[in-house]
Amino acid sequence: MKTENERANPIGVFDSGVGGLTVVREIMRQLPGEKIIYFGDTARVPYGSKSKETITKYSRQIIRFLKTKNVKAIVIACNTASAYALEDIKNEIDIPIMGVIEPGARAAAMTTANKRIGIIGTEATIASGIYSEFIKKILTDAKVAGKACPLFVPLVEEGYTDDPVTTEIASRYLKDLKQENIDTLILGCTHYPLLRKTIADIMGSGVSLVNPAYETATQLREMLMKEGLMAEEKLDEESGKYEIFVSDTTKKFEDFARTILPSDFDSIRKINIEEY
């Protein structure tokens, strides 16, 4: 059984930029007793066009930083890092760690009726084939179609979530998937739920959208319970319950965080991640 101090330690969450805040939002909602430390690698975003070696290096640096904050578990709130770094890293650390891909794949397999599933993500996530691999462990005869949408991340980072330019680009990206007769579409990047309305309008009412952020928070609860690491559900509001760190401070990031997170945080602090 874990000690009370261990259970009271924060959960570490990281992503390449603002997208992982969609995962933080779901953790705040589903696990209100937990403290959270978030790191957004805003100086090195996007990850989706980088190599496996680079993404794994970045992930190791961030995990070393999070461990200095005595986190009790880590969520890689980035599909690209989940695809390329999780398997290597989980054997290197002594605390529970999870990504966002398996929860999203599981939800899609449970949602589809015709076993035709689409995935949109970064170039690295789509190239890895990892979503298809997880889905086919559950639905061996599933037909999975992937589409890389590399411009979605910079559009979200620039705040163009509701803009004609974004709608035009999304229409072009999703055109091929509309021909695949899919009934389920995984938003395979944590930035993409912020474009949910645009994507839903283009794909139509016959396609269910799966948000791995929600499913990740649900699976995190299961993992914490299994490991005996759940904090007390009724935690009094306190200063420092939610902390955010970044590798490059931007006003857009802070404005965005205050817009989407259901609870407040003290401040956003910049660190030199290269020191870790």
N, C-alpha and C positions, 0 to 999 in steps of 0.2 A: 504493500500500500504506500502510495506517495505521501510525503509530508504535506502539512497545510501550506508551508512556504512554497513548495514545488507547485502545488495546485494554484497558488496565487500568482505565479509568474506569468508574464505576458506571452501571447502568441505572436510569432514573427511572420510577417507577410511581405513578399516583395514582387515587384514587376519592373518592366523596363521604363514605365512612365506613369501616366494617370490611370491607365486601364484597370490595374489591379485594385483600384478603389471600389470598383463594382463588386469585387469579392469581399473587401472590407465591409462594405455596406451590408451585405448579406450576413456576414459574421456578427456584426453589431446587432442586427435584427434577431437572428436566431440564437445567439449566445450572449445575451446582455450582461452576463456576469463576468465576461472575459476582458482582460486588458489586451490591447493590441499595439504592436510596434510595426509601422509600415515603412518600407524603403522603396522609393521610386528612383530608378536609375536615369534620371532626366538628362544627364550629360551625355549618355551613350545610346539613347533611344534613336531609332527602333532596333530591336534585336532580330527581326524577321529576315533580314538580308545578310546576316552575319553567319560565320561558320560555327560548326559544333564546338570546335576547340575554343573559340573566342567566347561563345555563350557559356560554356562550362567554366572557363576562367572567371568570367564576371560573376557567375552564380556562386562560386567558391568564395570570392571576395566578400560578397554580400552576406553569405552565411556566417563567415568569420566575424563580420561586424555585428550581425544579429545575436550571435552567441555572447558577445561582450555585454549584451543587455539581459543576459540570463533568461532568454526565451525558453519555454518548455516544449514547444513544437513549432514547426515551420510549414507555411503554405507557400509553394511556388505559384503565385497568382499570375503566371505568364505561360501561355500555351507553348511558346517556342522553347523556353527554358525547361518546361515540363517534358517536352519531347526529346530534347537533346542532352539535358544535364541530370535529370532526376535519377535515372538508373545508376549512373556512376557515383553520384553524391550520397545517395541513401545508405551506401555501405561504408561511408567514410565518417559519419557522424553518429553520436550516441543519443540523439533525441529523435522522436518521431517526425517524419517529413512526408508531405504529400503534394501532388500537383493537381492541376485542374482537368486533365484529359480523361482519366478513368471515370470520374463522376459524370462528366458530360457524355461520354460514350455510353455509359450504363443507362443514363436517362433517355438518350436517343433510341437505344435498342428497346426500351420499355414503351416508348411513345409510338413508334412507327407501326402502321397497320399493313402497308404493302411491302415492307422490308426494303424500301428504297430511301436511302438517307444521303443527304448532302452535307458537306462541310465547307465552310469558308474560314480562311485563316491566313497567316503570313506565309511567305514562300517557304520558310524553313519548316513550319508545322505541316504544311501540305506535302512537302517533299519527303518528310520523315515517314509518312504513311501510318503513323502511330494510332490515329483515331480509328482507321479502318481495321487495324490489328486488334484493338480492344473490342470493337463492335462485333467482329467476326468470332471472337471467343464466346460471345453470348448468342449471336444469331449467325450461324455458320453459312447460311445461304443469303445473307444480306448483300444488296448491291450498294456500294458506297461510291459517291462521286465527290471529288474535291475541287475547290477553286481557290487559288491564291488571290488575295485582294490587297496588295501591298500599299496602296494609297490610303486605305481606311485609317491606319494608325496616324499618319501625319495630319490627316483631315481632322480627326478627333483631337489630337494634341493642339491643333491651331484653333479649335473651337468651332469648326464648321460642321456641327452635328445636324443642323437644320438649314441647309443651304442648297440652292439649285445646282451648284457644281457637284456637291456630294450625291445628289439624286441622279444626276447624269452619269457619274462614274459608277455608282452602284448598279444602275440599269445595265451598263455595259458588262460589268463583272458577272452579274447574275443571269444574263441572257442564256448562257449555256446550261446552267443548272435548271432553268425553267423548262428545258427540253428533255430533262431526265426523268420526268414523272415522279419526282421525290415527294414524299408527304411529310418529311421531317428535315429540318435544317439546323445544324449545330453552329452556333456563333462561336467559332473556334479561336477566338482571341478576346482577351478581357476588355479590349477597347470597343468591341463590336456591339455589346448591348446598348451602348450609347447611340447607336444608329438603328436601334430596333424598329422604330416606327417606319423609317425609310425602307428598311429591308422587308418588313411585313407588307407594306403597301405594294412593293414590287412583286413579291412572291405570291401574294394573294391569300385568301382565307383558307384554302385547302392545304396549306403548308404550316405545320407546327414549328415554332422556333424554340430551340433548346438553349437555355442560358446556363453554361457550366458554373457560373458564379454561385447561383442558388444551390445547385447540386453539390458543389464543393463545401459550402458551409454545412450542409446536411451531413456529408460524409465526415467532415471535421468533428462534428459532435460525436459521431459514432467512434471515431478514433480516440478522442479524449476520454470518453467513457470506458473504452476497452483498456486504455493505458492507466486508468485511475487518475487522470489529470484534470478533470472538470473542476472549474472554480465554483464557488458558491453562486447560485443563480441570482441571489439578491445582493448585488454589490452596490454599496452606496456610491453616488457620484463623487468623484474625487479628481483633483488636479493631476494631470499626467496619466489618466486612464488610457487615453488614446494619444500616441506620439507618432509624428510623421517626420521622416528624414528623406532628403533627396541628395543627389550628387551635383545638382545645379539648380539654384533657386529661380523660379519664375513666378511672376504674379499670376499668370494664367493658371498655373497649377494650383495655387492657393485659392483663387476664386472658384475654380472648378471643384476642389475638395469641399469647400464650404457649401457649394450648391447641392452636391449629391449625397453627402454623408448625413445620416439621420441624427447624429450626435456631434457635439462640438469637440474641438481639439485645441490645445493651447497655442501651438505655433508649428511652423515648418522649419526644420533646421537643416542647413547644408553641411555635409561632411565630405572629406576627401576619401572616397572609396578606394582609391589606388593605394592607400596606406595599409589596407587589409589583405 
